[in-house]
Amino acid sequence: MRIQDLIAKKRDAKILTNSELKYVVTEICEGTIQQEQIGALLMAIYLNGMSTNETISLTEIMKDSGFIFKWENNEKFVDKHSTGGVGDKISIPLTPALAACGLKVPMIAGRGLEHTGGTIDKLESIKGFNTRLSPIQIKKIIDNVGCVITTQTEEMIPADRILYSSRDLTSTVASIPLITASIISKKAAEGISSLVLDIKVGSAAFMKDIESAEILAKCMVETGNLMGIKTSALLTEMNNPLGYMSGNALEIIESIRILKGQGPQDCISLIINQGAELLLLSGIKNNHDDARKAIKNVLNNGKALEKFKEMIICQGVDKELAKKICLEPNLLIENCKFKSKIYSKNSGFISSIDAMVVAQFILENGGGRRFMEEEINHNVGVELHVKLGDFLDKNEPWATIYHDSELNISEQLVNCLQLSEKEIEVKNRIIKKIIY
Ligand code: URA
């Protein structure tokens, strides 16, 4: 077999067999394929798609590329994964909240992809937090705490580690088979029994409309279930940033506020709904009201925050620092040089806050990366003071921008807000649930 022949096959929209896909993934993991070839193959898949069987094969082969966890009695092992958004920090408070409810969460997450933020980058804004754990370390933390958030390595899902960064470099992220294989391979390797997916839809998501988001959701739910994981998906709106904070350190601050029961309503609602779904899928609770109550309770009684503190300490954060940031999360951004407010030029009801403009601002000013190995500035971010539907007066501050170098901020964010004279009906972010 020659890689260039397989690229040609996919370029001509033909189907790759299981053994051809195995060959490609092996070559990728062994480093015997050229970067140009990975890029060409990804673009061919992006443009021509994959059949259902091809997508399932690719997912299984990627899962098998590294270590696979096998837990005794895995009913309590669950996870959640988002397809990526702006201000989407839900995994960070949800993971310890689930552990506080008695579930086990061995989460393998990723870095930022294109304009979207990554859970791993966000957590690395906490000094000392180790995101590259070995399977032995993961097992120990799961035994002791019940939850862990780590990333793909040479040992765990190496195929996704390589393809993830190549897709980011080649604008081939927004592909239904590639997103499916990337996410479901990671979840299957975790050895979990139940999974909830947050399929983002909107101008700042990889799926821009409900129809394509639904196709992606069905593909992922079907693949997850075929791999033995009870999987369901929620389609959620991603036109406006989630919560008030976007940017790595800011999102940890907001996550800690959520864990103290003080988070913004849109974030809390997603956590309660996704968490409740997992409590039901895993059989810990048998009705929706009890499941929702359980998640609310651990956010309000400090148990989820306690789990978060234990998790970050087990992942390398100094005990005293962990205690301090849980008490006063703003410490995470105290070394940021500039905090600049932006004032509204007009008055009106906020009809849109463009998440893509926020994301591009963060990316271009060092809060995201142009290539996977690039260092990022965790301080860079946008704190909104308003939400959709709020009334904003002329000259009122609507955001604070965190940055470490002099910037012409208002110019870069000029098109972010849309105001309307009429009141706005604010819809629930949850659009639809997809079950198998
Ligand atoms: N998250 C992932 O892990 N993979 C994707 O392709 C998109 C989001």
Residues whose N, C-alpha, C, O or C-beta is under 5 A from the ligand:
A	BS01	URA	S82 T83 G84 G110 L178 I179 S182 I183
